[in-house]
Amino acid sequence: MATSVAQSSSTLASLDQKVALAKRCSHEGVVAGAKAAIVASIATAIPTMASVRMLPWARANLNHTAQALIITTVAGAAYFIVADKTVLATARKNSFKHVPNMKP
């Protein structure tokens, strides 16, 4: 009975450590995704606004809603791509950290 209590407490500690690691990993993904979304918004907004002011076709066909849709689509795509890559890279890095050395 005493060994099962010790095993369950070590299992809970291991589980808490894994949950903390997963939270940190997802937080890093959110931060990296937000930074990428900000950069993508600025990088998209400048040429979109410039083209609406300079090109007659864009002035006639791209109203405010279309301009906002272009900018937010690029920002959303950048957020999810970068956040996903960051979470996967962090998880991969952490999974290799806990693997014991294999001898051939």
N, CA, C and O atoms as a printed pandas DataFrame, in Angstrom:
     atom_number atom_name residue_name chain_id  residue_number  x_coord  y_coord  z_coord
0              1         N          MET        A               1    0.819   -1.190    0.000
1              2        CA          MET        A               1    0.000    0.000    0.000
2              3         C          MET        A               1    0.866    1.258    0.000
3              4         O          MET        A               1    0.544    2.236   -0.675
4              5         N          ALA        A               2    1.962    1.232    0.754
5              6        CA          ALA        A               2    2.828    2.403    0.840
6              7         C          ALA        A               2    3.500    2.685   -0.499
7              8         O          ALA        A               2    3.716    3.842   -0.858
8              9         N          THR        A               3    3.831    1.627   -1.239
9             10        CA          THR        A               3    4.475    1.851   -2.536
10            11         C          THR        A               3    3.498    2.484   -3.527
11            12         O          THR        A               3    3.905    3.293   -4.361
12            13         N          SER        A               4    2.227    2.129   -3.447
13            14        CA          SER        A               4    1.261    2.722   -4.379
14            15         C          SER        A               4    1.040    4.200   -4.072
15            16         O          SER        A               4    0.826    4.997   -4.986
16            17         N          VAL        A               5    1.091    4.573   -2.792
17            18        CA          VAL        A               5    0.949    5.979   -2.424
18            19         C          VAL        A               5    2.158    6.770   -2.927
19            20         O          VAL        A               5    2.008    7.881   -3.435
20            21         N          ALA        A               6    3.348    6.200   -2.785
21            22        CA          ALA        A               6    4.557    6.868   -3.257
22            23         C          ALA        A               6    4.542    6.981   -4.773
23            24         O          ALA        A               6    4.949    8.001   -5.329
24            25         N          GLN        A               7    4.073    5.937   -5.438
25            26        CA          GLN        A               7    4.006    5.977   -6.899
26            27         C          GLN        A               7    2.993    7.008   -7.371
27            28         O          GLN        A               7    3.238    7.730   -8.338
28            29         N          SER        A               8    1.847    7.078   -6.683
29            30        CA          SER        A               8    0.828    8.033   -7.115
30            31         C          SER        A               8    1.279    9.470   -6.872
31            32         O          SER        A               8    0.951   10.355   -7.664
32            33         N          SER        A               9    2.022    9.723   -5.796
33            34        CA          SER        A               9    2.510   11.082   -5.556
34            35         C          SER        A               9    3.577   11.462   -6.566
35            36         O          SER        A               9    3.630   12.610   -7.009
36            37         N          SER        A              10    4.436   10.505   -6.939
37            38        CA          SER        A              10    5.435   10.811   -7.961
38            39         C          SER        A              10    4.775   10.976   -9.325
39            40         O          SER        A              10    5.238   11.765  -10.149
40            41         N          THR        A              11    3.695   10.234   -9.565
41            42        CA          THR        A              11    2.965   10.380  -10.819
42            43         C          THR        A              11    2.284   11.740  -10.882
43            44         O          THR        A              11    2.267   12.380  -11.934
44            45         N          LEU        A              12    1.718   12.189   -9.753
45            46        CA          LEU        A              12    1.082   13.502   -9.717
46            47         C          LEU        A              12    2.110   14.620   -9.909
47            48         O          LEU        A              12    1.835   15.612  -10.583
48            49         N          ALA        A              13    3.279   14.456   -9.320
49            50        CA          ALA        A              13    4.331   15.458   -9.496
50            51         C          ALA        A              13    4.782   15.500  -10.946
51            52         O          ALA        A              13    5.011   16.574  -11.501
52            53         N          SER        A              14    4.906   14.348  -11.548
53            54        CA          SER        A              14    5.285   14.280  -12.955
54            55         C          SER        A              14    4.201   14.888  -13.835
55            56         O          SER        A              14    4.497   15.583  -14.807
56            57         N          LEU        A              15    2.959   14.624  -13.492
57            58        CA          LEU        A              15    1.846   15.192  -14.254
58            59         C          LEU        A              15    1.800   16.708  -14.112
59            60         O          LEU        A              15    1.569   17.412  -15.095
60            61         N          ASP        A              16    2.015   17.217  -12.907
61            62        CA          ASP        A              16    2.057   18.667  -12.699
62            63         C          ASP        A              16    3.189   19.308  -13.497
63            64         O          ASP        A              16    3.034   20.396  -14.052
64            65         N          GLN        A              17    4.315   18.627  -13.547
65            66        CA          GLN        A              17    5.447   19.144  -14.305
66            67         C          GLN        A              17    5.112   19.172  -15.801
67            68         O          GLN        A              17    5.456   20.128  -16.497
68            69         N          LYS        A              18    4.452   18.140  -16.286
69            70        CA          LYS        A              18    4.075   18.098  -17.699
70            71         C          LYS        A              18    3.052   19.170  -18.034
71            72         O          LYS        A              18    3.116   19.771  -19.107
72            73         N          VAL        A              19    2.112   19.419  -17.137
73            74        CA          VAL        A              19    1.105   20.462  -17.362
74            75         C          VAL        A              19    1.770   21.836  -17.385
75            76         O          VAL        A              19    1.436   22.673  -18.224
76            77         N          ALA        A              20    2.706   22.070  -16.471
77            78        CA          ALA        A              20    3.413   23.350  -16.445
78            79         C          ALA        A              20    4.238   23.543  -17.721
79            80         O          ALA        A              20    4.312   24.646  -18.262
80            81         N          LEU        A              21    4.847   22.471  -18.185
81            82        CA          LEU        A              21    5.636   22.533  -19.411
82            83         C          LEU        A              21    4.740   22.818  -20.617
83            84         O          LEU        A              21    5.112   23.594  -21.498
84            85         N          ALA        A              22    3.567   22.197  -20.658
85            86        CA          ALA        A              22    2.629   22.428  -21.762
86            87         C          ALA        A              22    2.108   23.862  -21.745
87            88         O          ALA        A              22    1.958   24.475  -22.802
88            89         N          LYS        A              23    1.833   24.402  -20.566
89            90        CA          LYS        A              23    1.373   25.796  -20.475
90            91         C          LYS        A              23    2.449   26.760  -20.953
91            92         O          LYS        A              23    2.153   27.725  -21.658
92            93         N          ARG        A              24    3.698   26.503  -20.571
93            94        CA          ARG        A              24    4.792   27.367  -20.996
94            95         C          ARG        A              24    4.976   27.282  -22.506
95            96         O          ARG        A              24    5.218   28.288  -23.173
96            97         N          CYS        A              25    4.857   26.077  -23.029
97            98        CA          CYS        A              25    5.011   25.853  -24.464
98            99         C          CYS        A              25    3.926   26.592  -25.248
99           100         O          CYS        A              25    4.218   27.231  -26.259
100          101         N          SER        A              26    2.684   26.508  -24.791
101          102        CA          SER        A              26    1.603   27.183  -25.495
102          103         C          SER        A              26    1.706   28.700  -25.331
103          104         O          SER        A              26    1.353   29.445  -26.246
104          105         N          HIS        A              27    2.183   29.161  -24.184
105          106        CA          HIS        A              27    2.348   30.601  -23.976
106          107         C          HIS        A              27    3.404   31.163  -24.932
107          108         O          HIS        A              27    3.230   32.246  -25.491
108          109         N          GLU        A              28    4.499   30.421  -25.115
109          110        CA          GLU        A              28    5.524   30.865  -26.061
110          111         C          GLU        A              28    4.948   30.944  -27.474
111          112         O          GLU        A              28    5.285   31.852  -28.234
112          113         N          GLY        A              29    4.085   30.001  -27.823
113          114        CA          GLY        A              29    3.442   30.022  -29.134
114          115         C          GLY        A              29    2.538   31.225  -29.311
115          116         O          GLY        A              29    2.519   31.842  -30.376
116          117         N          VAL        A              30    1.783   31.563  -28.263
117          118        CA          VAL        A              30    0.886   32.713  -28.326
118          119         C          VAL        A              30    1.674   34.007  -28.487
119          120         O          VAL        A              30    1.303   34.864  -29.288
120          121         N          VAL        A              31    2.739   34.149  -27.743
121          122        CA          VAL        A              31    3.549   35.369  -27.817
122          123         C          VAL        A              31    4.202   35.502  -29.196
123          124         O          VAL        A              31    4.194   36.579  -29.793
124          125         N          ALA        A              32    4.760   34.411  -29.689
125          126        CA          ALA        A              32    5.394   34.464  -31.011
126          127         C          ALA        A              32    4.364   34.726  -32.104
127          128         O          ALA        A              32    4.634   35.470  -33.047
128          129         N          GLY        A              33    3.191   34.120  -31.984
129          130        CA          GLY        A              33    2.137   34.345  -32.963
130          131         C          GLY        A              33    1.639   35.779  -32.951
131          132         O          GLY        A              33    1.375   36.355  -34.006
132          133         N          ALA        A              34    1.510   36.357  -31.767
133          134        CA          ALA        A              34    1.061   37.747  -31.669
134          135         C          ALA        A              34    2.076   38.702  -32.290
135          136         O          ALA        A              34    1.706   39.656  -32.974
136          137         N          LYS        A              35    3.351   38.440  -32.047
137          138        CA          LYS        A              35    4.390   39.286  -32.656
138          139         C          LYS        A              35    4.343   39.184  -34.178
139          140         O          LYS        A              35    4.463   40.188  -34.879
140          141         N          ALA        A              36    4.168   37.968  -34.678
141          142        CA          ALA        A              36    4.103   37.780  -36.132
142          143         C          ALA        A              36    2.867   38.447  -36.718
143          144         O          ALA        A              36    2.927   39.000  -37.816
144          145         N          ALA        A              37    1.756   38.403  -36.006
145          146        CA          ALA        A              37    0.529   39.029  -36.491
146          147         C          ALA        A              37    0.680   40.549  -36.565
147          148         O          ALA        A              37    0.189   41.179  -37.502
148          149         N          ILE        A              38    1.350   41.128  -35.592
149          150        CA          ILE        A              38    1.571   42.581  -35.608
150          151         C          ILE        A              38    2.436   42.976  -36.795
151          152         O          ILE        A              38    2.129   43.933  -37.506
152          153         N          VAL        A              39    3.514   42.239  -37.006
153          154        CA          VAL        A              39    4.411   42.545  -38.126
154          155         C          VAL        A              39    3.681   42.352  -39.456
155          156         O          VAL        A              39    3.816   43.169  -40.367
156          157         N          ALA        A              40    2.912   41.273  -39.563
157          158        CA          ALA        A              40    2.182   41.013  -40.814
158          159         C          ALA        A              40    1.116   42.068  -41.063
159          160         O          ALA        A              40    0.882   42.450  -42.210
160          161         N          SER        A              41    0.469   42.543  -40.009
161          162        CA          SER        A              41   -0.545   43.598  -40.176
162          163         C          SER        A              41    0.073   44.868  -40.733
163          164         O          SER        A              41   -0.470   45.479  -41.654
164          165         N          ILE        A              42    1.192   45.259  -40.182
165          166        CA          ILE        A              42    1.861   46.471  -40.656
166          167         C          ILE        A              42    2.371   46.283  -42.080
167          168         O          ILE        A              42    2.246   47.170  -42.924
168          169         N          ALA        A              43    2.953   45.103  -42.331
169          170        CA          ALA        A              43    3.508   44.838  -43.659
170          171         C          ALA        A              43    2.419   44.735  -44.722
171          172         O          ALA        A              43    2.692   44.960  -45.901
172          173         N          THR        A              44    1.204   44.403  -44.333
173          174        CA          THR        A              44    0.095   44.320  -45.282
174          175         C          THR        A              44   -0.650   45.641  -45.390
175          176         O          THR        A              44   -1.105   46.008  -46.474
176          177         N          ALA        A              45   -0.777   46.348  -44.298
177          178        CA          ALA        A              45   -1.556   47.583  -44.296
178          179         C          ALA        A              45   -0.916   48.665  -45.160
179          180         O          ALA        A              45   -1.617   49.395  -45.860
180          181         N          ILE        A              46    0.387   48.770  -45.116
181          182        CA          ILE        A              46    1.063   49.834  -45.867
182          183         C          ILE        A              46    0.825   49.700  -47.375
183          184         O          ILE        A              46    0.386   50.666  -47.999
184          185         N          PRO        A              47    1.102   48.527  -47.989
185          186        CA          PRO        A              47    0.845   48.448  -49.433
186          187         C          PRO        A              47   -0.647   48.471  -49.793
187          188         O          PRO        A              47   -1.018   48.940  -50.869
188          189         N          THR        A              48   -1.499   47.967  -48.894
189          190        CA          THR        A              48   -2.936   48.000  -49.182
190          191         C          THR        A              48   -3.436   49.435  -49.218
191          192         O          THR        A              48   -4.139   49.823  -50.150
192          193         N          MET        A              49   -3.085   50.212  -48.229
193          194        CA          MET        A              49   -3.513   51.614  -48.196
194          195         C          MET        A              49   -2.894   52.417  -49.337
195          196         O          MET        A              49   -3.546   53.288  -49.914
196          197         N          ALA        A              50   -1.645   52.124  -49.656
197          198        CA          ALA        A              50   -0.988   52.843  -50.751
198          199         C          ALA        A              50   -1.634   52.508  -52.090
199          200         O          ALA        A              50   -1.819   53.381  -52.938
200          201         N          SER        A              51   -1.973   51.241  -52.269
201          202        CA          SER        A              51   -2.584   50.870  -53.555
202          203         C          SER        A              51   -3.978   51.468  -53.699
203          204         O          SER        A              51   -4.380   51.829  -54.805
204          205         N          VAL        A              52   -4.720   51.578  -52.600
205          206        CA          VAL        A              52   -6.052   52.176  -52.678
206          207         C          VAL        A              52   -5.950   53.663  -53.028
207          208         O          VAL        A              52   -6.828   54.199  -53.705
208          209         N          ARG        A              53   -4.911   54.318  -52.585
209          210        CA          ARG        A              53   -4.760   55.741  -52.881
210          211         C          ARG        A              53   -4.206   55.993  -54.283
211          212         O          ARG        A              53   -4.515   57.015  -54.896
212          213         N          MET        A              54   -3.386   55.065  -54.797
213          214        CA          MET        A              54   -2.690   55.329  -56.058
214          215         C          MET        A              54   -3.305   54.641  -57.278
215          216         O          MET        A              54   -3.247   55.193  -58.377
216          217         N          LEU        A              55   -3.884   53.468  -57.118
217          218        CA          LEU        A              55   -4.386   52.719  -58.265
218          219         C          LEU        A              55   -5.889   52.947  -58.447
219          220         O          LEU        A              55   -6.654   52.768  -57.500
220          221         N          PRO        A              56   -6.309   53.328  -59.615
221          222        CA          PRO        A              56   -7.737   53.584  -59.836
222          223         C          PRO        A              56   -8.609   52.338  -59.639
223          224         O          PRO        A              56   -9.718   52.434  -59.114
224          225         N          TRP        A              57   -8.109   51.171  -60.060
225          226        CA          TRP        A              57   -8.888   49.948  -59.878
226          227         C          TRP        A              57   -9.108   49.658  -58.400
227          228         O          TRP        A              57  -10.223   49.340  -57.987
228          229         N          ALA        A              58   -8.063   49.766  -57.611
229          230        CA          ALA        A              58   -8.172   49.490  -56.175
230          231         C          ALA        A              58   -9.075   50.508  -55.497
231          232         O          ALA        A              58   -9.842   50.155  -54.602
232          233         N          ARG        A              59   -8.992   51.763  -55.914
233          234        CA          ARG        A              59   -9.849   52.796  -55.330
234          235         C          ARG        A              59  -11.319   52.493  -55.616
235          236         O          ARG        A              59  -12.181   52.714  -54.766
236          237         N          ALA        A              60  -11.598   51.988  -56.812
237          238        CA          ALA        A              60  -12.982   51.722  -57.195
238          239         C          ALA        A              60  -13.517   50.435  -56.576
239          240         O          ALA        A              60  -14.714   50.350  -56.300
240          241         N          ASN        A              61  -12.673   49.436  -56.350
241          242        CA          ASN        A              61  -13.157   48.108  -55.968
242          243         C          ASN        A              61  -12.871   47.688  -54.527
243          244         O          ASN        A              61  -13.512   46.763  -54.027
244          245         N          LEU        A              62  -11.948   48.328  -53.861
245          246        CA          LEU        A              62  -11.605   47.922  -52.496
246          247         C          LEU        A              62  -12.143   48.951  -51.499
247          248         O          LEU        A              62  -11.506   49.971  -51.236
248          249         N          ASN        A              63  -13.314   48.668  -50.953
249          250        CA          ASN        A              63  -13.857   49.564  -49.935
250          251         C          ASN        A              63  -13.172   49.280  -48.594
251          252         O          ASN        A              63  -12.251   48.467  -48.529
252          253         N          HIS        A              64  -13.613   49.939  -47.540
253          254        CA          HIS        A              64  -12.972   49.785  -46.228
254          255         C          HIS        A              64  -13.070   48.353  -45.706
255          256         O          HIS        A              64  -12.142   47.852  -45.072
256          257         N          THR        A              65  -14.192   47.703  -45.975
257          258        CA          THR        A              65  -14.366   46.325  -45.521
258          259         C          THR        A              65  -13.377   45.392  -46.216
259          260         O          THR        A              65  -12.792   44.520  -45.574
260          261         N          ALA        A              66  -13.192   45.566  -47.497
261          262        CA          ALA        A              66  -12.248   44.728  -48.241
262          263         C          ALA        A              66  -10.818   44.953  -47.755
263          264         O          ALA        A              66  -10.042   44.005  -47.631
264          265         N          GLN        A              67  -10.478   46.192  -47.485
265          266        CA          GLN        A              67   -9.136   46.488  -46.984
266          267         C          GLN        A              67   -8.903   45.834  -45.625
267          268         O          GLN        A              67   -7.846   45.253  -45.375
268          269         N          ALA        A              68   -9.899   45.936  -44.758
269          270        CA          ALA        A              68   -9.776   45.313  -43.433
270          271         C          ALA        A              68   -9.703   43.799  -43.549
271          272         O          ALA        A              68   -8.964   43.156  -42.802
272          273         N          LEU        A              69  -10.453   43.228  -44.467
273          274        CA          LEU        A              69  -10.438   41.780  -44.657
274          275         C          LEU        A              69   -9.077   41.302  -45.151
275          276         O          LEU        A              69   -8.591   40.261  -44.709
276          277         N          ILE        A              70   -8.468   42.036  -46.046
277          278        CA          ILE        A              70   -7.137   41.668  -46.541
278          279         C          ILE        A              70   -6.128   41.683  -45.395
279          280         O          ILE        A              70   -5.349   40.744  -45.232
280          281         N          ILE        A              71   -6.149   42.739  -44.616
281          282        CA          ILE        A              71   -5.172   42.894  -43.534
282          283         C          ILE        A              71   -5.380   41.848  -42.446
283          284         O          ILE        A              71   -4.414   41.240  -41.985
284          285         N          THR        A              72   -6.620   41.630  -42.029
285          286        CA          THR        A              72   -6.871   40.672  -40.947
286          287         C          THR        A              72   -6.653   39.234  -41.383
287          288         O          THR        A              72   -6.267   38.399  -40.566
288          289         N          THR        A              73   -6.888   38.928  -42.639
289          290        CA          THR        A              73   -6.624   37.575  -43.124
290          291         C          THR        A              73   -5.142   37.253  -43.051
291          292         O          THR        A              73   -4.755   36.174  -42.603
292          293         N          VAL        A              74   -4.325   38.180  -43.489
293          294        CA          VAL        A              74   -2.878   37.966  -43.434
294          295         C          VAL        A              74   -2.398   37.887  -41.979
295          296         O          VAL        A              74   -1.556   37.053  -41.645
296          297         N          ALA        A              75   -2.934   38.750  -41.122
297          298        CA          ALA        A              75   -2.528   38.728  -39.711
298          299         C          ALA        A              75   -2.940   37.425  -39.044
299          300         O          ALA        A              75   -2.165   36.844  -38.285
300          301         N          GLY        A              76   -4.152   36.963  -39.321
301          302        CA          GLY        A              76   -4.611   35.694  -38.738
302          303         C          GLY        A              76   -3.807   34.513  -39.222
303          304         O          GLY        A              76   -3.463   33.628  -38.437
304          305         N          ALA        A              77   -3.502   34.487  -40.506
305          306        CA          ALA        A              77   -2.690   33.393  -41.045
306          307         C          ALA        A              77   -1.294   33.399  -40.423
307          308         O          ALA        A              77   -0.767   32.347  -40.060
308          309         N          ALA        A              78   -0.703   34.574  -40.304
309          310        CA          ALA        A              78    0.632   34.666  -39.701
310          311         C          ALA        A              78    0.604   34.201  -38.254
311          312         O          ALA        A              78    1.506   33.492  -37.808
312          313         N          TYR        A              79   -0.436   34.602  -37.515
313          314        CA          TYR        A              79   -0.541   34.194  -36.117
314          315         C          TYR        A              79   -0.570   32.676  -35.995
315          316         O          TYR        A              79    0.214   32.095  -35.246
316          317         N          PHE        A              80   -1.471   32.037  -36.730
317          318        CA          PHE        A              80   -1.634   30.593  -36.561
318          319         C          PHE        A              80   -0.440   29.807  -37.087
319          320         O          PHE        A              80   -0.076   28.785  -36.505
320          321         N          ILE        A              81    0.167   30.256  -38.162
321          322        CA          ILE        A              81    1.335   29.541  -38.684
322          323         C          ILE        A              81    2.501   29.623  -37.704
323          324         O          ILE        A              81    3.123   28.608  -37.389
324          325         N          VAL        A              82    2.795   30.821  -37.225
325          326        CA          VAL        A              82    3.940   30.995  -36.326
326          327         C          VAL        A              82    3.670   30.352  -34.968
327          328         O          VAL        A              82    4.567   29.733  -34.395
328          329         N          ALA        A              83    2.458   30.487  -34.445
329          330        CA          ALA        A              83    2.144   29.868  -33.154
330          331         C          ALA        A              83    2.255   28.354  -33.246
331          332         O          ALA        A              83    2.792   27.719  -32.339
332          333         N          ASP        A              84    1.760   27.772  -34.320
333          334        CA          ASP        A              84    1.830   26.318  -34.490
334          335         C          ASP        A              84    3.275   25.849  -34.594
335          336         O          ASP        A              84    3.660   24.870  -33.954
336          337         N          LYS        A              85    4.069   26.538  -35.393
337          338        CA          LYS        A              85    5.478   26.151  -35.528
338          339         C          LYS        A              85    6.231   26.301  -34.216
339          340         O          LYS        A              85    7.087   25.478  -33.891
340          341         N          THR        A              86    5.920   27.345  -33.463
341          342        CA          THR        A              86    6.602   27.559  -32.185
342          343         C          THR        A              86    6.237   26.482  -31.175
343          344         O          THR        A              86    7.108   25.957  -30.482
344          345         N          VAL        A              87    4.959   26.154  -31.090
345          346        CA          VAL        A              87    4.527   25.115  -30.151
346          347         C          VAL        A              87    5.157   23.776  -30.521
347          348         O          VAL        A              87    5.639   23.058  -29.645
348          349         N          LEU        A              88    5.159   23.434  -31.798
349          350        CA          LEU        A              88    5.755   22.161  -32.222
350          351         C          LEU        A              88    7.258   22.129  -31.970
351          352         O          LEU        A              88    7.791   21.107  -31.537
352          353         N          ALA        A              89    7.941   23.229  -32.236
353          354        CA          ALA        A              89    9.391   23.271  -32.005
354          355         C          ALA        A              89    9.715   23.159  -30.518
355          356         O          ALA        A              89   10.652   22.459  -30.132
356          357         N          THR        A              90    8.946   23.841  -29.697
357          358        CA          THR        A              90    9.188   23.768  -28.253
358          359         C          THR        A              90    8.882   22.378  -27.716
359          360         O          THR        A              90    9.618   21.855  -26.880
360          361         N          ALA        A              91    7.805   21.785  -28.192
361          362        CA          ALA        A              91    7.469   20.429  -27.741
362          363         C          ALA        A              91    8.530   19.433  -28.192
363          364         O          ALA        A              91    8.898   18.532  -27.439
364          365         N          ARG        A              92    9.014   19.591  -29.398
365          366        CA          ARG        A              92   10.059   18.687  -29.896
366          367         C          ARG        A              92   11.332   18.843  -29.077
367          368         O          ARG        A              92   11.974   17.855  -28.719
368          369         N          LYS        A              93   11.694   20.088  -28.783
369          370        CA          LYS        A              93   12.901   20.350  -27.985
370          371         C          LYS        A              93   12.767   19.743  -26.592
371          372         O          LYS        A              93   13.709   19.141  -26.077
372          373         N          ASN        A              94   11.595   19.903  -25.990
373          374        CA          ASN        A              94   11.396   19.370  -24.643
374          375         C          ASN        A              94   11.284   17.854  -24.628
375          376         O          ASN        A              94   11.666   17.224  -23.642
376          377         N          SER        A              95   10.773   17.254  -25.693
377          378        CA          SER        A              95   10.655   15.794  -25.704
378          379         C          SER        A              95   12.019   15.139  -25.840
379          380         O          SER        A              95   12.244   14.065  -25.282
380          381         N          PHE        A              96   12.944   15.772  -26.578
381          382        CA          PHE        A              96   14.282   15.215  -26.695
382          383         C          PHE        A              96   15.093   15.435  -25.429
383          384         O          PHE        A              96   16.061   14.717  -25.180
384          385         N          LYS        A              97   14.712   16.409  -24.636
385          386        CA          LYS        A              97   15.430   16.707  -23.406
386          387         C          LYS        A              97   15.249   15.583  -22.379
387          388         O          LYS        A              97   16.148   15.332  -21.577
388          389         N          HIS        A              98   14.099   14.910  -22.399
389          390        CA          HIS        A              98   13.781   13.915  -21.384
390          391         C          HIS        A              98   14.025   12.477  -21.833
391          392         O          HIS        A              98   13.749   11.548  -21.075
392          393         N          VAL        A              99   14.534   12.271  -23.041
393          394        CA          VAL        A              99   14.809   10.929  -23.530
394          395         C          VAL        A              99   16.168   10.490  -23.014
395          396         O          VAL        A              99   17.144   11.227  -23.154
396          397         N          PRO        A             100   16.254    9.298  -22.417
397          398        CA          PRO        A             100   17.568    8.827  -21.951
398          399         C          PRO        A             100   18.483    8.530  -23.148
399          400         O          PRO        A             100   18.019    8.204  -24.241
400          401         N          ASN        A             101   19.775    8.652  -22.912
401          402        CA          ASN        A             101   20.738    8.413  -23.997
402          403         C          ASN        A             101   20.686    6.943  -24.409
403          404         O          ASN        A             101   20.799    6.040  -23.581
404          405         N          MET        A             102   20.513    6.734  -25.699
405          406        CA          MET        A             102   20.476    5.363  -26.208
406          407         C          MET        A             102   21.865    4.988  -26.696
407          408         O          MET        A             102   22.517    5.744  -27.416
408          409         N          LYS        A             103   22.296    3.817  -26.292
409          410        CA          LYS        A             103   23.602    3.340  -26.731
410          411         C          LYS        A             103   23.406    2.312  -27.833
411          412         O          LYS        A             103   22.537    1.446  -27.726
412          413         N          PRO        A             104   24.203    2.396  -28.888
413          414        CA          PRO        A             104   24.022    1.443  -30.002
414          415         C          PRO        A             104   24.454    0.052  -29.664
415          416         O          PRO        A             104   24.358   -0.845  -30.502
